[in-house]
Amino acid sequence: MSGHRAAIQASTGPSLAGLPTDSAQRSAMAAEYVLGTLDTATATRVVVALAADPAWRADVTTWEARLAPIAILARPESPPPNVWDRVEARIAPAEVLKLRRRRQLGWLWLGWAVIATIGVIGLAAFAFFPKPEPPRLMTVLGNDRNLPGVLVEIDPRGNMRFTWLPATTGRQLQSPAGRAFHVWAVVPGAAAPTSLAVLPHEPGRQLVIPGGRFQPNADVVIQVTLEPEGGSPTGVPTGPIILIGRLGYVGADI
């Protein structure tokens, strides 16, 4: 959204014309604004609307809360190494050519220095190289409206950690009186779901399932059902599915 805000500062006469007034269309455009897929002119109008219209502010805030947890699943990507050279070349080609020649000379001297340093340090340097971070197995459990509810992570020891995510209202989802949220693992090919635990309701408290109790794998579906207090009395789900998600690897190419 930084590009949108820069466009606002450059704009001298923003207009609200063209923005939808229907609530469903406004919500859809608010989602595009948060994702950064709007063109500059439309994004300019949305920013102006945010300053003047509470309905627009509410829709954008709601979509920011909905999409924020998904960001943790995105893998970081580095820009191509020649991006800045191309940007500089468009701004001042002559100056960039001179700067590039100085850089080439500097890199030549730096290369010799690096080679000399490697010769002195030798193979001992490999002992200090950090090991690559292993891929993480995780998922975000969402409801029937694709709103995130619980973050599920498997730590290096195989423990499963369940953490409640704040709802768009800012409050944690609560089960009705006398009822409980029961966690199940649906293993592909299994005859029935495996009971894992009952989710606690205390704010900030995590549910941790030791790795020895269940071996999580990619493509295992984790679901939460609404059951009687204390969990399902039959050992299988008896209530409706409240949250669901599929485990997958995040953080490295596998």
N, C-alpha and C positions, 0 to 999 in steps of 0.2 A: 504494500500500500504506500510505500515511500514515494514511488513514482507518481501516484495519484496526487499526493499532497504537494509535491514539487510543482505539478501542473497547476494546482490551485493558486500557488503563490505567483505563477507567471500569468494567470488569467486576470483580465481587467474588468470583465463584465459577465460573470457567471449568471446563468438563467435556470429557473426551475422547470421550464417548458420541456415536455417530453417525458417526464417522470410519471410512472403509473400511480393512480390513486386507489386502484383495487388492492385489497390487503394481500391476496395471494400473489399477484404480480409484483407488489412491492417487496414481499418476502423473498421471491425468487431473485429479484434484482439485488437485494441486500446480500444474498448468498454469493452472487457473482462479484459484488464489490469486495467482500471479504476474501474471496479466492484470488482477486486481482485480474479478472478476465474481462472487465469492462473497458471500452475505449476511453480515451482521455476526456473527451467532451462529456460523456455520460457520467464518468467518475467525478468530474468537477461538479456536476449538478447534484450528485448524491451527497458530496461533502457539504455543499451549501444547505441541502435539506437536513443534514444531521444537526446543523447549528440552529435550525428554525423549527423542526418538526419532531415532537417526541415519538411519534409512531415510527419514523425512520430510525431514530436512535435506538429504540427498543428492538427493531428487527435486526439491525446490524450487531447489537450487543448479543442477541440470542444466537446468531450464526457464528460469531467469534467464539462463544462458549461451546457450541456444538462441534466446531472444527478444530479447536485447539488440541484436544487429546490425540487427534489423528496425526498431528505433526510429529509425535514421538515415534511413529512408525516409518517416517520418511528417512531414507538414507542420505547422509550429507554428500553433496557433489561439489567438486572443485571446478572452477571455471577453467577453460583452456588457457595454457600459459601465454598465448600471444594476444589475449584480449586487450590488455592495456596498451600494447604496441599499436594495435589497430585503432584504438580510441585516440591515442596521441597523434597518430598519422593523419586522422581526419581533422584534428584541431589545428595543427601547425606542422605540415609535412617537412618543411626545410629544417626547422629546429629539431624535429624528431630524428631526422637523418644524422645531424651532427651528434645528438645525444646518443644515438645508437652506436656510432663509431667509437665514442668515448667508452660506452659500456662494453663493447667488444674488446677494447684494449684492457679495460679493467678486469673483464672475465678471464683474459689470457693470463694476467699476473695472478689472479685468484686461483686459476687452475693449477699453476705451478706450486702455489702455496699449499693447496689441498693435497697434491701428490706428495709433497715433502712431508706434510703432517701425517698422511697415511703410512708413509714409510717408517716414520718414527714410532707411531703408535702400534702398528702391526696388527696381528690377529687378536690381541688382547681387547681391542675395541668392541669386538663382537659380544663380549660378556655384558656390555652395558646397553646393548640394543633392546628396546622394549619389545615384548612379544605382542603379536597382533591380537586385538580383542576378539574373542570367539563370538560367533553369532549367538544372539539371544532368542529364546523361545518365549513368545508372549502373544497376547491378544487383548482387545478391548471389548468387553461385553456390552452390547447395546440392546435397546428395547425394540418394539415393533415399529417405532418411528425413527429408527437409526440414531437415537440419542445415546451417547456413551454413559455407562453406569458404573462399571467396575473394571479396573486395570488388573490383568493377570500376568505375572512374570514368573519365570523359572530361573532361580539363581544358579551359580556354578555348582552348588552342591545338590541340585535336583529338587530343592524345596520350592513349592508353589506358593506365591504370595498374592493375596487378593487385597486390593486397595480400592475403597469407594472413591469415585470421582464426583465432584460437586455437580448437582443438577443445574440447569439453566436458571432456576429460581434461587440458586445459592444454597439450597438445603439438600441434605442427603435423603435419598429415597427411604421411606419407612414402610414396613409391612403393617397390615391392619392388626388390630388387637387380637391376640390369641392365635396369630399366624406367624410363620417364619419363612425366611428365604433359605432354600436347600440347594446346595451346589452338587452338580452331577457331571461326570465325564462320559461322553458318548464316543466309544472307540469304534472305528470302522470295522465292520464284520462281527461285532459283539452282539449277543442276543438281547442284552438289556443294558441301560446306563449303569455306571458305577457310582455309588454314593461316595461323596468326598467329605462334606461337612455342612454345618449350618452357619451362614454368614452372621457375624456379630453386628450389632447396631451402634455400638459406642463410636462417637465421632473420632476420627483419627486412628482408630485401632485397625491393625492388619490381621487378616486370617492367614496363617502359615501352615501349610500341610507338608510334613516331612517327606523327603524324597523316597524313603523306604516304603511308604504306604501306597504310592501310586507312581508309575513310571510314565511321565508325560511325553508325548511325541507330536511331531507335526501332523496336522490334519485331524487331531482329536478335537471334538467339539465340546466346549464347556457351556453348560446351561444352568440357569437358576430358576427354580420353580417355587410357587407359593404353596406351602404345605402347612399342616397343623403345627402348633407350637411344639418345638423339640425336633421337628423334621418329619419326613414321611414315615408312617407307621408300618408300611408294607415292604420297604426296601426298594421300591421303584417309584418314579414320579406319579403323583396322584392329582396335582394341581396344575394350573396353567404355567406356561413358560413366560417368565418376566424378563430375563436377559439371556443373550446367547452370543457366542463368538467362537471362531475356529483358531486353534493355535498355529503359529507360523514362525519361521526364523526371520529375525530382523538384525541388521547391523553389520553384515558381511556377506560376500558372495559365497554361496555353498553349492 
